[in-house]
Amino acid sequence: MADPATYRPAAGSIPEDPGVYRFRDGDGRVVYVGKAKNLRSRLNSYFADFAGLHPRTQTMLQTAARVDWTVVGTEVEALQLEYSWIKEFDPRFNVRYRDDKSYPYLAVTLNEEFPRVLVMRGAKRRGVRYFGPYSHAWAIRETVDQLLRVFPVRTCSAGVFKRQHQLDRPCLLGYIDKCSAPCVGRVSPAEHRLLADEFCDFMAGNTTRFIRRLERDMREAAASQEYERAARLRDDVRALERALEKQTVVFGDGTDCDVVAFAEDELEAAVQVFYVRGGRIRGRRGWVVDKVGDVTTGDLVERFLMQIYGEGEGGQGVPREVLVPELPPDDDAMAELLSEQRGGPVRLRVPRRGDKKALLETVGRNALEALKQHKTRRASDLTTRSRALQEIQDALELDDAPLRIECYDVSNLQGSNVVASMVVFEDGLARKSEYRRFTIKAVEGQDDVRSIHEVITRRFRRYLAESERTGELDALGDAGDGEEGAHQPIDPETGKPRRFAYPPNLVLVDGGAPQVAAAQRALDELGVEDIAVAGIAKRLEELWLPGDDDPVILPRNSEGMYLVQRVRDEAHRFAITFHRQRRSKAMTVSELDAVPGLGPARRTALLKHFGSVKRLRAATPEQIAEVPGIGARSAAVIAAALNGGTAPGAGPAGASGAAGPAPDGRGFDGGET
């Protein structure tokens, strides 16, 4: 690791003009390329306060060994030069989008004498016009099959074309009039190219004139009593209409735009684009990107626009309007650059209301789903999971790979309804049947440290008790210990709750050094050893170990980091869900809540038996006593409370819920303990 101070440019040597700069490592390789309106201001920000920089930016500076720059005339030139250098050097610390899958395109080879229509994937070629992308290749073939009735363009390969030319007879498509058969000279090169151009115009959205022309010819043929030709033209119109039906109408004004949306977390981002031409969604495409450094959504938008609409990329062409979730930092320069590439004005805009905003939200939901699927694919791969566990073992210096990880998170709203969650990952996969939820009892207010201490204590105290009693290791989460809603799976053979086969190799807590210290202190107080403890802090994604002053930082694109982050996010989701349930339940006030000594279990049993509070109010004490768990004395108290009276023998003690046991041996409180 190099010290940035050793290669900091001399004071006053950096110009104040717009330009592009490159950081290089000791071997001369470019590790980062950036642009700036003012080179001196931007580069000085890297060296002025190293400690205040984002950790990933610090890593870049320590990887580099020198920096150089090139002055340009305008911000647009800086954008162009930055993009060309990123393409040339592929720096490791620059954002680079990659397809989340290989999308097929409908391509027309306008660079050939007789243009051909075909399905293409991969790198784009010069002289070929592309439409799409499509989700599936079969969708392209269905569209082409409809359009070949009207635009009989060649679809055969070069080998088939040459063979049919030598045989001097067309292929099957030529006989059924779905190819104009240029191989045998039925049409001239100029006539065939006109068919290809019309095919491209229709795919580009200029559909109305073709349908109107066919309808006019159909009426003329019918008027001339050429009924067979009129019927064929009618079928051609229907074929074009069926091709159009496959494309969703989103705008009625013939809008041409690309709608771009992002879904991101601390390490990755997914982007989806819907291509809208003539008011219809013509295709969609997705990318994923590893986030490098402290990048904002605006930075991601800027890098995306440069890569996708840059020279040699995309193949879709720059539309008149691009809808984005956030404008790039230099939006005016970006719009000017895109306008130059398009040869006409291009508008970058963040929609605030109306149909375009709704469509952007839809694209955003697609991006979020794509990000989830991307992470799921990574998690389901055995080799990837094994590498992730090995990386965590090496980083935390564990004796064995953490085959079982338990992660804990605390959730509350300004100190109210404090709950916690425990999620379990075995061999890198979630074991949802062994998740547990905790209602925090001893902690009042917003104190995550004490809450973590309580949860870890309760979990492992129960583990030790069950281990000592039976020699087995018990799962936590029974209602008797206060874990709300945590029902243990029942073994069908023994009828007893199933128990964990072994304790976790690693306990993760959501938080930094204070939370980790609390978890370790809880284990020490119980005498539990040989269980590693670590915490993951959200902001910088670093791992904290007990007693260490400095965190452990996993490589940002490592499989180990992805696994740790996934475990933490799952614990957070589970805790938030439980907290919302508790909060919603607390806000729902029932008349039964005011009945003294009536706990949650008995309230549930009463409502289940009678169906509603209205029916319960109309019931007699004898009918109420028929409910399992409700004795005669409890039934009298319930009936009196619901009808505004006083139960016989119910004094102050009964009103406070502190009465002794009823004659049937049951107390009033049937809720949590």
BELCORGI-V662765 format. One record per residue. PSI is psi as a letter, one per 20 degrees, with the letter a starting at -180 (999 if undefined). D_CENTER is the distance of its C-alpha to the mean C-alpha in Angstrom with 2 decimals. Layout:
BEGIN
psi=PSI d_center=D_CENTER
psi=PSI d_center=D_CENTER
END
This chain:
BEGIN
psi=p d_center=33.86
psi=q d_center=35.73
psi=o d_center=36.75
psi=h d_center=35.58
psi=h d_center=38.92
psi=h d_center=40.78
psi=j d_center=39.51
psi=p d_center=39.08
psi=q d_center=40.89
psi=q d_center=44.22
psi=p d_center=44.48
psi=i d_center=45.13
psi=i d_center=44.34
psi=p d_center=41.02
psi=r d_center=41.55
psi=j d_center=40.12
psi=r d_center=39.30
psi=q d_center=35.98
psi=a d_center=34.91
psi=p d_center=32.57
psi=q d_center=32.65
psi=p d_center=31.93
psi=p d_center=31.62
psi=q d_center=33.22
psi=a d_center=33.59
psi=h d_center=36.97
psi=j d_center=37.12
psi=j d_center=36.54
psi=p d_center=33.04
psi=p d_center=30.85
psi=i d_center=27.90
psi=p d_center=26.70
psi=p d_center=27.58
psi=r d_center=27.40
psi=r d_center=29.21
psi=q d_center=30.99
psi=h d_center=33.23
psi=o d_center=35.46
psi=g d_center=35.46
psi=g d_center=37.56
psi=g d_center=35.38
psi=g d_center=32.12
psi=h d_center=33.60
psi=h d_center=35.47
psi=h d_center=32.24
psi=h d_center=31.26
psi=i d_center=34.61
psi=g d_center=35.71
psi=n d_center=33.58
psi=g d_center=31.99
psi=h d_center=31.21
psi=i d_center=29.26
psi=r d_center=26.81
psi=q d_center=23.27
psi=h d_center=23.62
psi=h d_center=21.92
psi=h d_center=24.35
psi=g d_center=27.11
psi=g d_center=26.30
psi=g d_center=26.56
psi=h d_center=29.89
psi=h d_center=31.22
psi=h d_center=30.36
psi=q d_center=32.18
psi=i d_center=35.97
psi=r d_center=36.83
psi=q d_center=35.62
psi=r d_center=37.13
psi=r d_center=36.59
psi=p d_center=37.75
psi=p d_center=38.91
psi=r d_center=38.22
psi=h d_center=39.60
psi=r d_center=36.68
psi=h d_center=33.00
psi=g d_center=32.38
psi=h d_center=34.20
psi=g d_center=32.13
psi=g d_center=28.89
psi=g d_center=30.53
psi=h d_center=31.91
psi=g d_center=28.73
psi=g d_center=26.86
psi=h d_center=29.80
psi=h d_center=29.96
psi=g d_center=26.29
psi=h d_center=26.93
psi=g d_center=30.19
psi=i d_center=29.37
psi=m d_center=25.64
psi=q d_center=25.48
psi=h d_center=23.37
psi=j d_center=22.23
psi=q d_center=21.19
psi=p d_center=17.77
psi=o d_center=17.83
psi=q d_center=15.42
psi=q d_center=15.54
psi=p d_center=14.99
psi=i d_center=12.27
psi=r d_center=15.32
psi=o d_center=18.87
psi=p d_center=19.35
psi=q d_center=22.94
psi=q d_center=24.93
psi=o d_center=28.21
psi=q d_center=30.63
psi=o d_center=34.20
psi=m d_center=36.34
psi=i d_center=38.36
psi=j d_center=39.72
psi=q d_center=41.96
psi=g d_center=45.32
psi=n d_center=44.16
psi=q d_center=40.42
psi=q d_center=38.37
psi=p d_center=35.31
psi=r d_center=32.87
psi=p d_center=29.30
psi=q d_center=27.98
psi=r d_center=25.04
psi=b d_center=24.57
psi=q d_center=26.32
psi=q d_center=27.89
psi=q d_center=31.69
psi=q d_center=34.02
psi=j d_center=35.96
psi=p d_center=33.48
psi=p d_center=31.82
psi=q d_center=28.34
psi=q d_center=26.77
psi=b d_center=23.27
psi=r d_center=20.99
psi=q d_center=21.07
psi=h d_center=18.78
psi=q d_center=21.83
psi=h d_center=25.20
psi=h d_center=27.08
psi=h d_center=25.93
psi=g d_center=27.64
psi=h d_center=30.73
psi=g d_center=31.09
psi=g d_center=31.03
psi=h d_center=33.47
psi=h d_center=35.75
psi=g d_center=36.15
psi=h d_center=36.78
psi=i d_center=39.31
psi=h d_center=41.78
psi=h d_center=41.99
psi=n d_center=41.12
psi=m d_center=42.61
psi=q d_center=41.15
psi=p d_center=41.55
psi=i d_center=38.74
psi=r d_center=40.66
psi=r d_center=40.32
psi=h d_center=42.92
psi=g d_center=44.77
psi=g d_center=45.15
psi=g d_center=46.20
psi=g d_center=48.85
psi=g d_center=50.17
psi=h d_center=50.58
psi=g d_center=52.32
psi=h d_center=54.75
psi=i d_center=55.38
psi=l d_center=55.88
psi=q d_center=54.08
psi=r d_center=50.62
psi=a d_center=47.96
psi=g d_center=47.07
psi=h d_center=44.77
psi=h d_center=47.77
psi=h d_center=49.98
psi=j d_center=47.63
psi=k d_center=47.14
psi=j d_center=43.44
psi=p d_center=44.44
psi=i d_center=47.11
psi=l d_center=48.45
psi=i d_center=48.92
psi=h d_center=49.78
psi=j d_center=53.18
psi=k d_center=53.77
psi=h d_center=53.16
psi=q d_center=51.45
psi=r d_center=51.93
psi=h d_center=49.22
psi=g d_center=49.24
psi=h d_center=48.89
psi=h d_center=46.02
psi=h d_center=44.18
psi=g d_center=44.69
psi=g d_center=42.99
psi=g d_center=40.02
psi=g d_center=39.82
psi=h d_center=39.94
psi=g d_center=37.19
psi=h d_center=35.00
psi=g d_center=36.00
psi=g d_center=35.02
psi=h d_center=31.57
psi=i d_center=31.15
psi=i d_center=31.67
psi=m d_center=35.46
psi=h d_center=35.99
psi=g d_center=38.49
psi=h d_center=41.48
psi=g d_center=41.31
psi=g d_center=41.27
psi=h d_center=44.07
psi=g d_center=46.08
psi=h d_center=45.87
psi=h d_center=46.83
psi=g d_center=49.78
psi=h d_center=50.95
psi=g d_center=50.66
psi=g d_center=52.90
psi=g d_center=55.37
psi=h d_center=55.56
psi=h d_center=56.19
psi=h d_center=58.85
psi=j d_center=60.51
psi=k d_center=60.42
psi=m d_center=58.18
psi=h d_center=56.31
psi=g d_center=54.77
psi=h d_center=53.26
psi=g d_center=52.10
psi=h d_center=50.43
psi=g d_center=48.62
psi=h d_center=47.45
psi=g d_center=46.28
psi=h d_center=44.21
psi=g d_center=42.80
psi=g d_center=41.70
psi=h d_center=40.00
psi=g d_center=38.22
psi=h d_center=36.81
psi=h d_center=35.79
psi=h d_center=33.97
psi=h d_center=32.10
psi=h d_center=31.10
psi=h d_center=30.04
psi=i d_center=27.16
psi=p d_center=25.62
psi=p d_center=24.20
psi=p d_center=26.14
psi=h d_center=24.11
psi=p d_center=26.80
psi=i d_center=30.52
psi=j d_center=31.78
psi=k d_center=30.96
psi=p d_center=28.19
psi=o d_center=27.03
psi=r d_center=23.75
psi=p d_center=20.39
psi=o d_center=17.42
psi=p d_center=14.68
psi=q d_center=11.38
psi=q d_center=8.66
psi=p d_center=5.26
psi=q d_center=6.28
psi=a d_center=7.67
psi=h d_center=11.25
psi=h d_center=11.28
psi=r d_center=8.89
psi=q d_center=7.55
psi=p d_center=6.74
psi=p d_center=9.43
psi=q d_center=10.94
psi=p d_center=14.66
psi=p d_center=16.93
psi=o d_center=20.55
psi=o d_center=22.99
psi=p d_center=26.65
psi=k d_center=29.51
psi=j d_center=27.31
psi=q d_center=25.61
psi=o d_center=22.23
psi=h d_center=23.54
psi=r d_center=20.43
psi=q d_center=16.83
psi=q d_center=15.22
psi=q d_center=12.05
psi=r d_center=11.80
psi=q d_center=10.02
psi=q d_center=11.86
psi=p d_center=12.98
psi=p d_center=13.64
psi=p d_center=17.38
psi=a d_center=19.35
psi=m d_center=18.82
psi=q d_center=17.13
psi=r d_center=16.31
psi=h d_center=14.33
psi=h d_center=17.80
psi=g d_center=18.36
psi=h d_center=15.28
psi=g d_center=16.63
psi=g d_center=20.05
psi=h d_center=19.24
psi=g d_center=17.37
psi=h d_center=20.37
psi=g d_center=22.81
psi=g d_center=21.40
psi=h d_center=20.80
psi=j d_center=23.98
psi=r d_center=26.05
psi=p d_center=29.13
psi=j d_center=28.62
psi=r d_center=24.91
psi=f d_center=23.12
psi=i d_center=26.26
psi=h d_center=25.05
psi=q d_center=27.14
psi=p d_center=26.55
psi=r d_center=26.59
psi=h d_center=28.52
psi=p d_center=25.54
psi=o d_center=21.98
psi=p d_center=19.75
psi=q d_center=17.22
psi=h d_center=15.36
psi=p d_center=17.63
psi=q d_center=20.79
psi=r d_center=21.33
psi=g d_center=23.95
psi=m d_center=26.73
psi=h d_center=25.92
psi=g d_center=29.59
psi=h d_center=30.01
psi=g d_center=26.89
psi=h d_center=28.15
psi=g d_center=31.57
psi=g d_center=30.36
psi=h d_center=28.47
psi=h d_center=31.58
psi=g d_center=33.74
psi=h d_center=31.70
psi=h d_center=31.73
psi=k d_center=35.34
psi=r d_center=34.71
psi=q d_center=32.94
psi=p d_center=29.13
psi=p d_center=27.48
psi=p d_center=24.24
psi=q d_center=23.24
psi=o d_center=20.79
psi=p d_center=21.55
psi=h d_center=22.54
psi=r d_center=23.73
psi=a d_center=24.59
psi=h d_center=23.24
psi=h d_center=21.49
psi=g d_center=19.46
psi=h d_center=18.61
psi=h d_center=17.59
psi=h d_center=15.37
psi=h d_center=13.59
psi=g d_center=13.34
psi=h d_center=11.93
psi=h d_center=9.27
psi=h d_center=8.40
psi=h d_center=8.53
psi=g d_center=6.25
psi=g d_center=3.39
psi=h d_center=5.27
psi=h d_center=5.90
psi=g d_center=3.35
psi=g d_center=4.35
psi=h d_center=7.56
psi=g d_center=8.01
psi=h d_center=8.07
psi=g d_center=10.15
psi=h d_center=12.41
psi=h d_center=13.12
psi=h d_center=13.91
psi=i d_center=16.18
psi=p d_center=18.37
psi=g d_center=21.55
psi=g d_center=22.55
psi=g d_center=19.30
psi=g d_center=19.56
psi=g d_center=23.21
psi=h d_center=22.66
psi=g d_center=20.17
psi=h d_center=22.82
psi=h d_center=25.52
psi=h d_center=23.89
psi=g d_center=23.51
psi=g d_center=27.12
psi=g d_center=28.41
psi=h d_center=26.71
psi=j d_center=27.95
psi=l d_center=31.21
psi=q d_center=31.07
psi=h d_center=33.85
psi=r d_center=31.60
psi=p d_center=28.02
psi=m d_center=26.03
psi=h d_center=25.86
psi=p d_center=25.28
psi=p d_center=23.11
psi=p d_center=23.26
psi=p d_center=21.09
psi=p d_center=22.29
psi=q d_center=20.90
psi=p d_center=22.92
psi=p d_center=22.02
psi=r d_center=24.51
psi=o d_center=25.24
psi=l d_center=28.04
psi=j d_center=29.58
psi=q d_center=29.73
psi=l d_center=28.52
psi=p d_center=27.62
psi=r d_center=25.79
psi=q d_center=24.19
psi=q d_center=22.11
psi=o d_center=22.62
psi=q d_center=20.16
psi=p d_center=21.46
psi=p d_center=20.14
psi=p d_center=22.81
psi=k d_center=22.77
psi=j d_center=19.14
psi=q d_center=18.12
psi=p d_center=17.70
psi=n d_center=21.01
psi=h d_center=20.23
psi=i d_center=23.91
psi=j d_center=24.85
psi=q d_center=22.65
psi=q d_center=24.98
psi=q d_center=25.06
psi=p d_center=27.70
psi=o d_center=29.50
psi=p d_center=30.81
psi=g d_center=34.55
psi=i d_center=36.45
psi=p d_center=34.29
psi=p d_center=34.72
psi=a d_center=32.66
psi=n d_center=29.60
psi=n d_center=30.37
psi=h d_center=27.47
psi=g d_center=29.87
psi=h d_center=32.38
psi=g d_center=29.78
psi=g d_center=28.42
psi=g d_center=32.08
psi=g d_center=32.83
psi=g d_center=29.95
psi=h d_center=30.72
psi=g d_center=34.41
psi=h d_center=34.09
psi=g d_center=31.93
psi=i d_center=34.28
psi=g d_center=37.46
psi=g d_center=36.83
psi=g d_center=36.07
psi=h d_center=39.40
psi=g d_center=41.32
psi=h d_center=40.23
psi=g d_center=40.76
psi=h d_center=44.26
psi=g d_center=45.17
psi=i d_center=44.07
psi=j d_center=43.20
psi=r d_center=39.67
psi=p d_center=36.45
psi=q d_center=35.22
psi=q d_center=31.78
psi=r d_center=31.47
psi=j d_center=30.51
psi=q d_center=33.59
psi=h d_center=34.44
psi=h d_center=37.66
psi=j d_center=35.92
psi=j d_center=33.93
psi=o d_center=30.47
psi=p d_center=29.46
psi=j d_center=28.60
psi=n d_center=28.38
psi=p d_center=30.28
psi=q d_center=31.07
psi=q d_center=31.10
psi=p d_center=34.72
psi=o d_center=36.39
psi=h d_center=38.15
psi=g d_center=41.06
psi=h d_center=41.97
psi=j d_center=40.62
psi=q d_center=39.40
psi=p d_center=35.95
psi=q d_center=34.28
psi=q d_center=34.11
psi=p d_center=31.84
psi=h d_center=33.55
psi=q d_center=33.03
psi=r d_center=31.74
psi=q d_center=28.54
psi=h d_center=28.86
psi=p d_center=26.53
psi=o d_center=25.86
psi=p d_center=22.86
psi=q d_center=22.87
psi=o d_center=20.39
psi=a d_center=22.53
psi=b d_center=24.97
psi=g d_center=28.62
psi=g d_center=30.03
psi=h d_center=27.78
psi=g d_center=28.41
psi=h d_center=32.12
psi=g d_center=32.17
psi=g d_center=30.63
psi=h d_center=33.09
psi=h d_center=35.94
psi=g d_center=35.27
psi=g d_center=35.44
psi=g d_center=38.57
psi=h d_center=40.26
psi=i d_center=39.79
psi=k d_center=40.93
psi=p d_center=37.80
psi=r d_center=37.59
psi=k d_center=35.77
psi=o d_center=32.29
psi=q d_center=30.21
psi=p d_center=28.41
psi=q d_center=25.71
psi=q d_center=23.42
psi=p d_center=20.18
psi=p d_center=20.11
psi=g d_center=16.93
psi=g d_center=18.06
psi=i d_center=19.08
psi=k d_center=17.59
psi=q d_center=21.19
psi=p d_center=22.92
psi=p d_center=26.13
psi=q d_center=29.02
psi=p d_center=31.99
psi=i d_center=34.77
psi=p d_center=33.13
psi=h d_center=33.31
psi=q d_center=30.65
psi=r d_center=27.13
psi=p d_center=25.95
psi=o d_center=23.34
psi=q d_center=21.49
psi=p d_center=20.68
psi=h d_center=17.35
psi=j d_center=16.34
psi=q d_center=18.13
psi=h d_center=17.08
psi=g d_center=18.71
psi=g d_center=16.50
psi=g d_center=13.30
psi=g d_center=15.13
psi=g d_center=16.43
psi=h d_center=13.22
psi=g d_center=11.75
psi=g d_center=15.11
psi=g d_center=15.19
psi=h d_center=11.90
psi=g d_center=13.26
psi=h d_center=16.60
psi=g d_center=15.38
psi=g d_center=13.72
psi=h d_center=16.96
psi=g d_center=19.18
psi=g d_center=17.75
psi=g d_center=18.15
psi=g d_center=21.69
psi=g d_center=22.57
psi=h d_center=21.77
psi=g d_center=23.88
psi=g d_center=26.68
psi=g d_center=26.62
psi=h d_center=26.75
psi=h d_center=29.54
psi=h d_center=31.44
psi=i d_center=31.40
psi=o d_center=32.88
psi=p d_center=36.59
psi=q d_center=38.96
psi=h d_center=42.73
psi=h d_center=42.55
psi=h d_center=40.99
psi=i d_center=44.41
psi=p d_center=46.36
psi=p d_center=47.71
psi=j d_center=46.75
psi=o d_center=44.31
psi=r d_center=41.13
psi=h d_center=37.74
psi=g d_center=38.81
psi=h d_center=42.00
psi=g d_center=40.43
psi=g d_center=38.00
psi=g d_center=40.94
psi=g d_center=43.04
psi=h d_center=40.47
psi=h d_center=39.78
psi=g d_center=43.54
psi=h d_center=44.55
psi=h d_center=41.44
psi=r d_center=41.76
psi=h d_center=43.48
psi=g d_center=45.99
psi=h d_center=47.26
psi=h d_center=47.33
psi=h d_center=49.46
psi=i d_center=51.92
psi=q d_center=52.31
psi=r d_center=55.32
psi=h d_center=55.13
psi=g d_center=56.31
psi=h d_center=53.45
psi=h d_center=50.91
psi=i d_center=52.47
psi=i d_center=51.61
psi=p d_center=47.91
psi=p d_center=47.22
psi=i d_center=47.12
psi=o d_center=49.13
psi=r d_center=52.78
psi=g d_center=55.71
psi=g d_center=55.66
psi=h d_center=51.90
psi=h d_center=52.36
psi=g d_center=55.13
psi=g d_center=53.07
psi=g d_center=50.14
psi=g d_center=52.50
psi=g d_center=54.30
psi=h d_center=51.18
psi=h d_center=49.71
psi=j d_center=53.08
psi=j d_center=53.96
psi=a d_center=56.74
psi=p d_center=57.50
psi=q d_center=57.57
psi=p d_center=60.87
psi=j d_center=61.10
psi=o d_center=57.83
psi=a d_center=58.67
psi=h d_center=56.70
psi=g d_center=55.32
psi=h d_center=53.90
psi=h d_center=52.38
psi=i d_center=50.55
psi=j d_center=49.22
psi=j d_center=51.40
psi=q d_center=53.90
psi=a d_center=55.05
psi=q d_center=54.26
psi=r d_center=55.44
psi=h d_center=58.30
psi=j d_center=55.92
psi=j d_center=54.41
psi=q d_center=51.08
psi=r d_center=49.94
psi=h d_center=48.07
psi=o d_center=44.78
psi=j d_center=42.51
psi=b d_center=39.21
psi=q d_center=37.35
psi=999 d_center=39.49
END
